[in-house]
């Protein structure tokens, strides 16, 4: 995907970017992910995944 390469180029320049995506190829290309998961009780649990 051309868009992924553009985002990776931006990351290499030291810029911080945020992407909200359900596209697995895009998520796999990101070096770190803030994962937000909603519980049944209505609360959210967050975790940072660094690859």
N, C-alpha and C positions, 0 to 999 in steps of 0.2 A: 504494500500500500504506500503510495506516494506521501500521503498525509503523515504516516508514522515517521518517515525519514525526515520530514520537515520538523516535526516535534523533537526528534532526536538531535537534529542540528541545533535547535534552540537550546536544548539542555547542555550541549557541549560548550556553548558560549557562556555558561554560568547562570543563565536565566532560570528562574523558577516558573514552572508552568503547572496548571491544574487541569485535569481532564476528567469529565464525568462520562463514563462509558460502560456499556455492557458488551462491547465488542472484544472477544477474547484475544484476538491478535494485537489489539492496541494495549490491552492490559498486560500482555506478556512482554511487550517491548519496553514498558516503563520500568526504571530501576527501583522505584519504591512506590508503594500503594498505601493510601489511607482507606482502610476497609471499614464501612459502616454497616452494621447489621441490626435490624429492628427486632426486639424481643416480642414475645406474645403479650407481655404485660404493657407494651407501649413504650418501653425505654429503648434507647439506642446504645449499642456497644461498639466502640471503635478500637481498631488496632492498626499499627503501622507495620507493613511488610517490606523489608529491605532485601533486595535480591543480591 
